[in-house]
């Protein structure tokens, strides 16, 4: 499936901006999970593991001894009603974390990720991150080690300055990797935000399990969990997706 950027991305975003909830044990509303499964059916990705609160996809089934990059994109949300509306230069909607789901799906469907990337669509992020822990457990059962966890989310950081993306919660990252990340983003100097110690997200949980991690976030305007949704600049989307592919290629190496 080869999707041109532009309208196709926003069709993808609209498709995944549907409800998804869990009770900390299993998904209780799985509309978004079902959409993701349908989109990846017949793609170059296979379902590598299914846990009550995590679906893991990869280009091939991981085997014992593999060292993988985990891209973690939570699907659970707190909204009472999910929507996605075109408002000219922005789209407004319930994008925590539908935007991250759409971005990683775009990368997967356009074959932009290295072969040793495992993508985890996780639940329970809004409470205890049990989905993230289950993703690590599933890879452990397969005998794989996780070299790095790249977490996706949305953030208010950088919105007012028009940032294309934000790097947050770089936890347990060694100095050489940090230097390589900074160097890879040189072309975006002045166009992104950085927050070393942002609000807790799945990166904190991966780091507590000994996995170096950081979050790549899309800046949005508004209350993240509010019923009115948040504003997302259309002009920032392609830059975010390109950086997601760049970081995945770097961190998977």
C-alpha positions in Angstrom: 0.0 0.0 0.0 1.6 3.2 -1.2 0.0 6.3 0.2 0.8 9.8 -1.1 1.2 12.4 1.7 -1.4 15.1 2.1 -5.1 14.2 1.9 -4.3 10.5 2.4 -2.7 11.2 5.7 -5.7 13.0 7.0 -8.0 10.3 5.8 -5.8 7.9 7.8 -5.9 10.3 10.9 -9.7 10.5 10.6 -10.0 6.7 10.4 -8.1 6.1 13.6 -9.7 8.9 15.6 -12.3 6.6 17.0 -12.8 5.4 20.6 -10.5 3.0 22.4 -10.7 2.3 26.1 -9.6 -0.4 28.6 -10.2 -1.3 32.3 -6.5 -1.9 33.0 -6.9 -5.6 32.2 -8.3 -5.7 28.7 -9.7 -3.4 26.0 -13.4 -2.7 26.7 -13.9 -0.5 23.6 -11.6 -1.6 20.8 -12.9 0.4 17.8 -9.4 1.8 17.1 -7.7 -1.5 17.6 -10.0 -3.0 15.0 -9.2 -0.2 12.5 -5.5 -0.7 13.0 -5.8 -4.4 12.4 -7.8 -3.9 9.2 -5.3 -1.4 7.9 -2.3 -3.7 8.5 -4.1 -6.8 7.2 -2.3 -7.7 3.9 0.5 -5.2 4.5 4.2 -6.1 4.9 3.7 -6.3 8.7 2.7 -9.4 10.7 1.2 -9.6 14.1 4.2 -10.6 16.2 2.4 -10.9 19.5 -1.0 -10.2 21.0 -1.4 -9.3 24.7 -4.6 -8.2 26.5 -3.3 -4.6 26.3 -0.8 -4.6 23.5 -0.5 -5.6 19.8 3.0 -5.9 18.4 3.7 -5.7 14.7 6.9 -6.3 12.8 8.0 -7.1 9.2 9.0 -10.6 10.3 8.5 -12.6 13.5 11.2 -11.7 16.0 13.3 -14.7 17.1 15.5 -15.4 20.1 18.6 -13.2 20.1 17.1 -10.4 18.0 17.8 -6.9 19.2 15.0 -4.6 18.3 13.9 -1.0 18.4 10.4 -0.7 20.0 8.2 2.1 18.7 5.4 2.5 21.3 2.1 4.2 20.3 -0.7 4.1 22.8 -4.2 3.7 21.6 -6.3 4.3 24.7 -8.0 7.6 25.2 -10.1 9.4 27.8 -12.5 11.3 25.5 -16.2 10.8 25.8 -16.6 11.5 22.0 -13.9 11.1 19.3 -13.9 13.4 16.2 -11.6 14.9 13.6 -12.5 18.2 11.9 -10.8 20.2 9.1 -10.5 23.8 10.1 -8.3 25.3 7.3 -4.7 25.4 8.3 -5.4 23.2 11.3 -7.4 20.1 12.1 -9.2 19.9 15.4 -9.9 16.7 17.1 -9.4 14.2 19.9 -5.8 13.3 18.9 -4.3 11.9 22.1 -3.0 9.6 20.8 -4.8 9.2 17.4 -2.1 11.4 15.8 0.7 9.1 16.9 -1.2 6.1 15.7 -1.8 7.6 12.3 1.9 8.7 11.9 3.4 5.3 12.7 0.8 3.6 10.4 1.8 6.0 7.6 5.4 5.0 8.1 4.5 1.3 8.2 2.2 1.3 5.1 4.9 3.2 3.1 7.7 0.8 4.2 9.7 3.6 5.8 11.0 1.6 8.9 14.0 -0.7 9.3 13.4 -4.4 9.5 14.3 -4.7 13.2 11.6 -2.2 14.3 8.7 -3.6 16.4 5.6 -1.4 16.7 3.5 -1.7 19.8 0.0 -0.4 20.0 -0.6 -0.2 23.7 -3.4 0.3 26.2 -3.6 1.6 29.7 -1.1 4.5 29.0 -3.5 7.0 30.6 -3.2 5.1 33.9 -0.5 2.5 34.7 1.1 1.8 31.3 0.3 -2.0 31.6 0.3 -2.2 27.8 3.9 -1.0 27.6 4.9 -3.5 30.2 3.1 -6.3 28.3 4.9 -5.3 25.1 8.3 -5.7 26.9 7.1 -9.0 28.4 6.0 -10.3 25.0 9.4 -9.5 23.4 11.1 -11.1 26.4 9.1 -14.3 25.9 10.3 -14.3 22.3 13.9 -14.1 23.5 14.4 -10.6 22.1 16.2 -7.6 23.7 15.0 -4.1 23.3 17.8 -1.7 22.5 15.7 1.5 22.7 12.0 2.5 23.1 10.8 5.4 21.0 7.5 6.6 22.4 4.9 8.6 20.5 2.4 11.1 22.0 1.0 14.6 21.7 2.1 17.5 23.9 1.4 21.2 24.5 5.2 21.8 24.6 6.3 23.9 21.5 2.8 24.7 20.3 3.0 28.4 20.9 6.3 28.6 19.1 5.1 26.7 16.1 7.4 23.7 16.6 7.1 20.9 14.2 7.8 18.3 16.9 9.0 18.0 20.4 11.6 15.6 22.0 10.7 14.8 25.6 11.8 12.5 28.4 15.1 11.4 27.1 15.8 8.8 29.8 18.8 6.5 30.1 20.1 7.7 26.8 23.9 7.4 26.6 26.0 10.4 25.4 26.9 8.9 22.0 23.3 8.2 21.2 22.2 11.6 22.4 24.9 13.2 20.1 23.8 11.1 17.2 20.1 12.1 17.7 21.0 15.8 18.0 23.2 15.6 14.8 20.4 13.9 12.9 18.0 16.8 13.7 20.5 19.5 12.7 18.3 20.4 9.7 15.5 21.2 12.1 17.4 23.6 14.3 15.0 26.1 15.8 12.0 24.2 14.6 11.5 21.8 17.4 11.1 21.9 21.2 13.0 19.9 23.8 11.9 19.1 27.4 14.1 16.7 29.3 11.7 16.1 32.1 8.2 16.4 30.7 4.9 14.9 32.1 5.1 11.1 32.6 4.3 8.9 29.6 5.4 5.4 28.6 9.0 6.5 28.3 9.2 6.6 32.1 8.0 3.0 32.3 10.4 1.7 29.7 13.3 3.5 31.4 12.3 2.0 34.8 12.6 -1.4 33.1 16.2 -0.5 32.0 15.4 0.4 28.4 16.7 3.7 27.1 13.8 5.7 25.8 12.6 9.1 24.7 9.3 10.5 23.4 8.7 12.1 20.0 5.6 14.3 20.4 3.4 16.4 18.2 2.7 19.8 19.6 -1.0 20.6 19.8 -3.0 23.5 21.2 -5.7 23.0 23.8 -6.6 20.7 26.6 -5.2 17.3 25.7 -8.1 15.3 27.2 -10.8 18.0 26.7 -14.0 17.4 25.0 -13.4 20.2 22.5 -10.3 18.4 21.2 -7.0 20.0 20.3 -5.7 22.0 17.3 -3.0 20.4 15.1 -1.2 22.3 12.4 -1.3 20.6 9.0 2.0 22.1 8.0 3.8 20.3 10.9 2.6 16.8 10.0 5.0 15.9 7.2 8.0 17.1 9.3 6.9 15.0 12.2 6.6 11.9 10.0 10.0 12.4 8.4 11.6 12.8 11.8 9.9 9.7 13.0 11.4 7.7 10.1 14.8 9.4 10.6 14.9 8.5 14.3 13.7 5.0 13.8 16.5 4.5 11.2 19.1 5.9 13.6 18.0 4.1 16.7 17.5 0.8 15.0 21.0 0.8 13.7 
